[in-house]
Amino acid sequence: MPLVALLIVGAFTAARFGVPGIKSAPRELKDAAIANGRPPAPDFTLTNQLGQQESLSSFRGKPVAMTFIYTNCADVCPLIAWNMHLAYDQLGNDAKNVALVAVSVDPEHDSPAQIRAFSDARQLTSQWHFFTGGRPALEDVWRAYNIPAQAVDAAGNPLPQGSDLSAASPEEIEHAAPMYLIDKQGRLRAMMPVNFEADTLANNLRVLLAE
């Protein structure tokens, strides 16, 4: 099983059964599945909420917290975004030395203008990098991080390949939304579950910042 897949299994195990089932990382990374071997985080180049192209590797030298969401999500995505905002605020002066990253799972609806409006509404525009792009480019990133993203109909059935996704109800996308932690050297270190807490994310970024 690929490393990223193992991380996802571990993170969901933590969410369901509690942290005692997860091996503690050195230096007190908390509530996370720990990556074995510290593999390099797959790089990508996409467009952010300001309409600028950026690469994940451009954040080298900073710890990165990265998740996968979309703007029309009606349930967990707004909570993830809010917790990222709270974690940024908790970091205080350290916040400028970390990078918060979100990658869209809805290329048909998440234009730069749309993700800018989503970011503005949550006080995140200057705090994170919310990336979007064309479907082929985003699918490459989802595949690299083992993120399933499937548009479904109103009954929850997967839409057939080739469907006009621009006409689909935008909130109906089933996807994984783990929080990856990447160290200053660009290596995958851990993955937090979707129900992470803001103070735990802030703690883990401080741990990576101190290395």
Backbone as numpy.savetxt, mean C-alpha at the origin, in Angstrom:
# Nx Ny Nz CAx CAy CAz Cx Cy Cz
6.11 -21.37 -2.64 5.26 -20.18 -2.64 6.14 -18.94 -2.64
5.87 -17.93 -3.51 6.70 -16.72 -3.55 6.73 -16.02 -2.21
7.83 -15.28 -1.98 7.99 -14.58 -0.71 6.84 -13.64 -0.42
6.43 -12.86 -1.44 5.35 -11.90 -1.20 4.07 -12.64 -0.83
3.83 -13.80 -1.46 2.65 -14.58 -1.11 2.74 -15.06 0.33
3.93 -15.49 0.75 4.10 -15.91 2.14 3.85 -14.77 3.10
4.28 -13.56 2.73 4.03 -12.41 3.57 2.55 -12.14 3.72
1.81 -12.27 2.60 0.38 -12.02 2.66 -0.30 -13.03 3.56
0.08 -14.30 3.44 -0.49 -15.32 4.33 -0.20 -14.97 5.78
1.04 -14.55 6.06 1.40 -14.21 7.42 0.64 -13.04 7.97
0.45 -12.03 7.12 -0.25 -10.83 7.57 -1.71 -11.13 7.89
-2.37 -11.91 7.05 -3.76 -12.23 7.32 -3.89 -13.16 8.51
-2.86 -14.00 8.73 -2.86 -14.82 9.95 -2.79 -13.93 11.18
-1.94 -12.88 11.10 -1.83 -11.96 12.22 -3.15 -11.26 12.48
-3.81 -10.83 11.40 -5.07 -10.11 11.56 -6.14 -10.99 12.18
-6.14 -12.28 11.82 -7.20 -13.15 12.28 -6.92 -13.75 13.65
-5.68 -14.15 13.88 -5.38 -14.90 15.08 -4.54 -14.14 16.10
-4.04 -12.94 15.71 -3.29 -12.15 16.67 -1.80 -12.21 16.44
-1.11 -11.25 16.96 0.31 -11.09 16.74 1.15 -12.21 17.32
0.77 -12.89 18.43 1.64 -13.93 18.97 2.04 -14.99 17.97
1.30 -15.17 16.88 1.65 -16.17 15.88 2.72 -15.71 14.91
3.14 -14.44 15.00 4.13 -13.89 14.08 5.46 -13.71 14.82
6.51 -14.14 14.17 7.85 -13.99 14.76 8.21 -12.52 14.88
8.68 -12.10 16.03 9.05 -10.70 16.23 10.33 -10.38 15.47
10.34 -9.22 14.89 11.54 -8.78 14.16 12.52 -8.16 15.12
13.81 -8.16 14.77 14.78 -7.42 15.58 14.40 -5.95 15.61
14.78 -5.27 16.65 14.56 -3.83 16.78 13.08 -3.47 16.83
12.28 -4.40 17.22 10.90 -4.11 17.61 9.95 -3.69 16.50
10.10 -4.21 15.29 9.00 -4.08 14.34 7.81 -4.85 14.92
6.65 -4.24 14.90 5.50 -4.81 15.59 4.36 -5.13 14.64
3.58 -6.15 15.03 2.32 -6.48 14.34 2.51 -6.63 12.84
3.51 -7.40 12.44 3.82 -7.54 11.02 4.40 -8.91 10.73
4.17 -9.39 9.52 4.85 -10.59 9.02 6.21 -10.16 8.51
7.25 -10.85 8.93 8.62 -10.43 8.65 9.16 -11.12 7.40
9.78 -10.35 6.53 10.35 -10.90 5.30 11.64 -11.65 5.61
11.77 -12.84 5.08 13.01 -13.60 5.20 13.98 -13.18 4.11
15.20 -12.88 4.48 16.22 -12.58 3.50 16.27 -11.15 3.00
15.30 -10.33 3.37 15.29 -8.92 2.97 15.48 -8.74 1.46
14.58 -9.27 0.64 14.72 -9.14 -0.82 14.47 -7.72 -1.27
15.00 -7.33 -2.43 14.74 -5.97 -2.94 13.27 -5.80 -3.30
12.72 -4.65 -2.98 11.34 -4.33 -3.36 11.31 -4.07 -4.86
10.41 -4.72 -5.60 10.34 -4.49 -7.04 10.10 -3.01 -7.36
10.90 -2.47 -8.24 10.79 -1.05 -8.59 9.70 -0.84 -9.63
9.20 0.39 -9.71 8.22 0.77 -10.73 8.25 2.28 -10.89
7.70 2.75 -12.00 7.54 4.17 -12.25 6.10 4.42 -12.65
5.41 5.30 -11.90 4.00 5.61 -12.14 3.79 7.12 -11.97
2.54 7.55 -12.08 2.20 8.97 -11.98 1.54 9.25 -10.65
2.00 10.30 -9.96 1.46 10.60 -8.63 0.29 11.59 -8.71
-0.21 11.98 -7.54 -1.40 12.84 -7.46 -1.15 14.25 -7.99
0.10 14.60 -8.21 0.42 15.91 -8.78 0.67 15.82 -10.28
0.44 14.64 -10.86 0.65 14.46 -12.28 2.11 14.25 -12.66
2.96 13.98 -11.66 4.38 13.80 -11.90 4.75 12.31 -11.88
5.69 11.94 -12.73 6.18 10.56 -12.71 7.24 10.40 -11.64
7.12 9.34 -10.88 8.09 9.02 -9.84 8.33 7.52 -9.84
9.51 7.13 -9.36 9.84 5.72 -9.20 9.92 5.38 -7.72
9.59 4.14 -7.38 9.75 3.70 -6.00 11.20 3.86 -5.55
12.13 3.60 -6.44 13.55 3.69 -6.09 13.99 5.12 -5.77
13.18 6.12 -6.15 13.54 7.51 -5.83 13.46 7.78 -4.34
12.83 6.88 -3.58 12.72 7.07 -2.14 13.84 6.36 -1.38
14.83 5.85 -2.11 15.96 5.19 -1.46 16.59 6.15 -0.46
16.89 5.64 0.72 17.39 6.48 1.81 16.31 6.81 2.82
15.04 6.48 2.48 13.92 6.68 3.39 13.19 5.36 3.59
12.70 5.08 4.80 11.78 3.96 4.95 10.48 4.26 4.20
9.88 3.23 3.62 8.65 3.38 2.84 7.56 2.50 3.42
6.37 3.05 3.55 5.16 2.27 3.86 4.28 2.34 2.63
3.96 1.18 2.04 3.25 1.16 0.76 2.04 0.23 0.81
0.91 0.73 0.31 -0.31 -0.06 0.28 -0.98 0.06 -1.09
-2.11 -0.65 -1.26 -2.82 -0.70 -2.53 -4.30 -0.41 -2.27
-4.79 0.71 -2.83 -6.16 1.16 -2.56 -6.75 1.77 -3.83
-7.97 2.29 -3.74 -8.54 3.07 -4.84 -9.54 4.07 -4.28
-9.77 5.13 -5.03 -10.46 6.29 -4.48 -11.95 6.08 -4.25
-12.60 5.23 -5.03 -14.03 5.02 -4.89 -14.37 3.87 -3.94
-13.40 3.34 -3.29 -13.61 2.26 -2.31 -14.50 2.78 -1.19
-15.49 1.98 -0.84 -16.49 2.43 0.14 -16.23 1.89 1.54
-15.22 1.04 1.71 -15.04 0.45 3.04 -13.64 0.66 3.61
-12.69 -0.23 3.30 -11.42 -0.21 4.03 -10.45 0.87 3.54
-10.50 1.25 2.27 -9.49 2.18 1.74 -9.48 3.54 2.45
-10.65 4.16 2.70 -10.61 5.44 3.43 -10.00 5.31 4.82
-10.22 4.17 5.48 -9.64 3.96 6.80 -8.13 3.81 6.72
-7.67 3.07 5.72 -6.23 2.93 5.51 -5.60 4.31 5.29
-6.22 5.11 4.42 -5.68 6.45 4.14 -5.65 7.31 5.40
-6.72 7.26 6.19 -6.77 8.06 7.41 -5.69 7.63 8.40
-5.48 6.32 8.54 -4.45 5.84 9.45 -3.06 6.22 8.97
-2.87 6.27 7.67 -1.58 6.75 7.15 -1.39 8.23 7.48
-2.45 9.01 7.36 -2.38 10.43 7.74 -2.05 10.59 9.22
-2.72 9.81 10.06 -2.46 9.89 11.50 -1.03 9.49 11.83
-0.54 8.44 11.16 0.84 7.99 11.41 1.83 9.08 11.00
1.57 9.73 9.87 2.44 10.82 9.44 2.48 11.92 10.48
1.33 12.29 11.00 1.28 13.33 12.03 2.02 12.91 13.29
1.89 11.63 13.66 2.55 11.14 14.87 4.08 11.15 14.73
4.56 11.04 13.50 6.02 11.03 13.29 6.66 12.39 13.54
5.88 13.45 13.52 6.42 14.77 13.81 7.55 15.14 12.87
8.69 15.53 13.43 9.83 15.97 12.62 10.42 14.83 11.79
10.14 13.59 12.18 10.67 12.45 11.42 9.89 12.21 10.13
8.71 12.80 10.00 7.85 12.51 8.86 8.52 12.85 7.52
9.31 13.90 7.50 9.95 14.30 6.24 10.98 13.29 5.77
11.36 12.39 6.65 12.39 11.40 6.32 11.83 10.02 5.99
10.52 9.92 5.84 9.90 8.66 5.42 9.04 8.93 4.19
8.62 7.86 3.53 7.74 8.00 2.36 6.53 7.11 2.55
5.35 7.71 2.43 4.09 6.98 2.43 3.63 6.84 0.98
3.30 5.62 0.58 2.99 5.34 -0.83 1.70 4.54 -0.92
0.86 4.92 -1.85 -0.33 4.14 -2.20 -0.33 3.92 -3.71
-0.75 2.72 -4.12 -0.83 2.38 -5.54 -2.28 2.02 -5.86
-2.81 2.60 -6.92 -4.21 2.37 -7.28 -4.43 0.95 -7.80
-5.62 0.42 -7.50 -6.07 -0.84 -8.11 -7.24 -0.59 -9.05
-7.43 0.67 -9.45 -8.56 1.02 -10.31 -8.12 2.02 -11.38
-7.34 1.56 -12.37 -6.81 2.50 -13.36 -7.88 3.16 -14.21
-9.04 2.53 -14.37 -10.09 3.10 -15.20 -10.73 4.34 -14.58
-10.64 4.49 -13.26 -11.28 5.62 -12.59 -10.30 6.53 -11.86
-9.15 5.99 -11.46 -8.22 6.78 -10.65 -7.26 7.58 -11.52
-7.75 8.68 -12.06 -6.91 9.61 -12.80 -6.10 10.44 -11.80
-5.04 11.13 -12.25 -4.32 12.02 -11.34 -5.24 13.04 -10.67
-6.22 13.57 -11.39 -7.15 14.53 -10.78 -7.99 13.87 -9.69
-8.41 12.64 -9.94 -9.22 11.92 -8.96 -8.42 11.61 -7.70
-7.19 11.14 -7.86 -6.41 10.82 -6.66 -5.96 12.10 -5.94
-5.83 13.20 -6.67 -5.53 14.48 -6.01 -6.71 14.91 -5.15
-7.94 14.78 -5.67 -9.11 15.16 -4.89 -9.25 14.27 -3.66
-9.00 12.97 -3.81 -9.04 12.04 -2.69 -8.00 12.43 -1.63
-6.81 12.78 -2.08 -5.73 13.16 -1.17 -6.04 14.47 -0.46
-6.56 15.45 -1.20 -6.91 16.74 -0.60 -7.94 16.56 0.51
-8.93 15.72 0.27 -10.02 15.54 1.22 -9.54 14.89 2.51
-8.38 14.24 2.48 -7.87 13.53 3.65 -6.57 14.12 4.17
-6.25 15.34 3.75 -5.08 16.06 4.23 -3.78 15.31 3.93
-3.77 14.57 2.82 -2.63 13.73 2.51 -1.82 14.21 1.30
-2.26 15.24 0.63 -1.64 15.63 -0.63 -0.14 15.86 -0.49
0.26 16.50 0.58 1.69 16.78 0.80 2.36 15.73 1.67
1.61 14.70 2.07 2.14 13.71 2.99 2.48 12.38 2.35
1.87 12.09 1.19 2.11 10.79 0.57 2.28 10.91 -0.93
2.49 9.75 -1.55 2.62 9.64 -2.99 1.62 8.57 -3.42
0.52 9.02 -4.04 -0.54 8.12 -4.47 -0.38 7.94 -5.98
-0.07 6.72 -6.39 0.30 6.46 -7.78 -0.83 5.83 -8.58
-0.90 6.23 -9.84 -1.82 5.61 -10.79 -1.10 5.48 -12.12
-1.79 4.89 -13.10 -1.21 4.69 -14.42 -2.15 3.89 -15.27
-1.70 3.48 -16.44 -2.49 2.63 -17.29 -2.59 1.22 -16.72
-3.59 0.47 -17.17 -3.78 -0.88 -16.64 -2.55 -1.77 -16.82
-1.92 -1.80 -18.00 -0.75 -2.69 -18.12 0.35 -2.37 -17.10
0.63 -1.08 -16.89 1.67 -0.70 -15.94 1.29 -1.08 -14.52
0.03 -0.83 -14.15 -0.40 -1.17 -12.80 -0.46 -2.68 -12.60
-0.89 -3.40 -13.60 -0.94 -4.85 -13.46 0.45 -5.43 -13.22
1.47 -4.83 -13.82 2.84 -5.28 -13.56 3.20 -5.10 -12.09
2.78 -3.98 -11.51 3.08 -3.72 -10.10 2.28 -4.67 -9.21
0.98 -4.85 -9.50 0.17 -5.78 -8.70 0.79 -7.17 -8.72
1.23 -7.58 -9.91 1.81 -8.92 -10.05 3.11 -9.03 -9.23
3.92 -8.00 -9.28 5.20 -8.02 -8.57 5.00 -8.13 -7.06
3.91 -7.55 -6.55 3.64 -7.57 -5.11 2.52 -8.54 -4.74
2.13 -9.37 -5.70 1.11 -10.39 -5.47 -0.19 -9.80 -4.93
-0.66 -8.75 -5.59 -1.89 -8.08 -5.19 -3.02 -8.46 -6.16
-3.98 -9.28 -5.73 -5.14 -9.54 -6.59 -6.03 -8.31 -6.64
-6.50 -7.97 -7.82 -7.42 -6.83 -8.00 -8.42 -7.22 -9.08
-9.65 -7.45 -8.68 -10.66 -7.99 -9.58 -11.93 -7.16 -9.53
-12.33 -6.60 -10.68 -13.62 -5.92 -10.76 -14.73 -6.96 -10.72
-15.79 -6.64 -9.99 -16.92 -7.57 -9.86 -18.22 -6.83 -10.17
-19.26 -7.62 -10.49 -20.56 -7.02 -10.74 -21.30 -6.82 -9.42
-22.53 -6.34 -9.49 -23.30 -6.02 -8.29 -23.54 -7.24 -7.41
-23.49 -8.43 -8.01 -23.70 -9.66 -7.25 -22.39 -10.24 -6.71
-21.27 -9.54 -6.98 -19.99 -10.01 -6.50 -19.31 -10.99 -7.42
-19.81 -11.16 -8.64 -19.21 -12.08 -9.60 -18.12 -11.37 -10.41
-16.98 -12.02 -10.62 -15.91 -11.39 -11.41 -16.39 -11.02 -12.80
-16.02 -9.83 -13.25 -16.36 -9.41 -14.61 -15.45 -10.12 -15.59
-15.98 -10.58 -16.71 -15.16 -11.30 -17.70 -14.04 -10.43 -18.23
-12.94 -11.08 -18.58 -11.83 -10.35 -19.19 -12.31 -9.66 -20.45
-11.91 -8.41 -20.63 -12.34 -7.65 -21.80 -13.58 -6.82 -21.57
-14.16 -6.89 -20.35 -15.34 -6.09 -20.04 -14.98 -4.60 -20.05
-15.98 -3.76 -20.31 -15.77 -2.32 -20.28 -15.73 -1.87 -18.82
-14.54 -1.86 -18.24 -14.41 -1.54 -16.81 -14.72 -0.08 -16.52
-14.61 0.78 -17.52 -14.93 2.19 -17.29 -16.41 2.38 -16.98
-17.24 1.40 -17.38 -18.67 1.49 -17.12 -19.07 0.74 -15.86
-18.11 0.02 -15.27 -18.42 -0.76 -14.06 -18.60 0.18 -12.87
-19.38 -0.27 -11.91 -19.56 0.50 -10.70 -18.20 0.61 -10.00
-17.66 1.83 -9.79 -16.26 1.97 -9.39 -15.93 1.40 -8.02
-16.93 1.27 -7.13 -16.61 0.76 -5.82 -16.50 -0.76 -5.78
-16.83 -1.42 -6.88 -16.88 -2.87 -6.88 -15.59 -3.48 -7.41
-14.54 -3.38 -6.63 -13.27 -4.00 -6.94 -12.80 -4.74 -5.70
-12.61 -6.03 -5.84 -12.08 -6.83 -4.74 -10.55 -6.84 -4.87
-9.88 -6.55 -3.78 -8.42 -6.46 -3.85 -7.81 -6.68 -2.48
-6.53 -7.02 -2.48 -5.77 -7.10 -1.24 -5.21 -5.72 -0.92
-5.06 -5.44 0.38 -4.56 -4.12 0.78 -3.60 -4.23 1.96
-2.54 -5.01 1.81 -1.54 -5.06 2.90 -0.74 -3.77 2.94
0.01 -3.59 4.01 0.91 -2.44 4.14 2.34 -2.97 4.15
3.04 -2.78 3.04 4.43 -3.22 2.95 5.34 -2.20 3.62
6.36 -2.70 4.31 7.39 -1.87 4.90 8.70 -2.14 4.16
9.30 -1.09 3.66 10.53 -1.18 2.86 11.58 -0.32 3.55
12.79 -0.86 3.71 13.80 -0.11 4.46 14.54 0.90 3.57
15.49 1.60 4.18 16.17 2.68 3.48 17.02 2.18 2.32
17.35 0.91 2.32 18.12 0.31 1.24 17.22 -0.26 0.13
15.90 -0.03 0.25 14.99 -0.51 -0.77 14.67 -1.99 -0.66
14.77 -2.56 0.56 14.53 -3.98 0.76 13.20 -4.20 1.48
12.46 -5.22 1.05 11.23 -5.59 1.75 11.58 -6.12 3.13
10.97 -5.52 4.13 11.28 -5.93 5.50 10.12 -6.62 6.20
8.89 -6.17 5.91 7.75 -6.72 6.63 6.47 -6.30 5.94
5.38 -6.91 6.38 4.07 -6.53 5.85 3.07 -6.53 6.99
2.39 -5.41 7.12 1.38 -5.26 8.15 0.00 -5.60 7.58
-0.91 -6.09 8.42 -2.25 -6.43 7.92 -3.07 -5.19 7.62
-4.16 -5.40 6.92 -5.01 -4.30 6.48 -5.57 -3.50 7.66
-5.73 -4.15 8.82 -6.30 -3.47 9.98 -5.21 -2.93 10.91
-4.10 -2.49 10.33 -3.02 -1.91 11.14 -3.51 -0.65 11.87
-2.81 -0.32 12.94 -3.12 0.91 13.68 -2.08 1.97 13.37
-2.50 3.22 13.43 -1.63 4.32 13.06 -0.39 4.39 13.94
-0.54 4.18 15.24 0.62 4.29 16.11 1.62 3.17 15.87
1.12 1.98 15.47 2.02 0.88 15.15 2.79 1.17 13.87
2.12 1.73 12.87 2.81 2.11 11.64 3.88 3.15 11.94
3.55 4.14 12.72 4.52 5.17 13.07 5.72 4.56 13.79
5.46 3.64 14.72 6.54 2.96 15.44 7.45 2.22 14.47
6.84 1.46 13.55 7.64 0.65 12.64 8.48 1.51 11.71
7.95 2.63 11.28 8.74 3.53 10.44 9.88 4.14 11.22
9.67 4.43 12.49 10.77 4.93 13.33 11.86 3.88 13.48
11.47 2.62 13.64 12.44 1.54 13.76 13.31 1.49 12.52
12.70 1.53 11.34 13.45 1.47 10.10 14.28 2.73 9.89
13.76 3.85 10.34 14.49 5.11 10.20 15.76 5.11 11.04
15.71 4.44 12.18 16.84 4.43 13.11 17.97 3.48 12.68
17.72 2.65 11.70 18.74 1.67 11.28 19.86 2.34 10.49
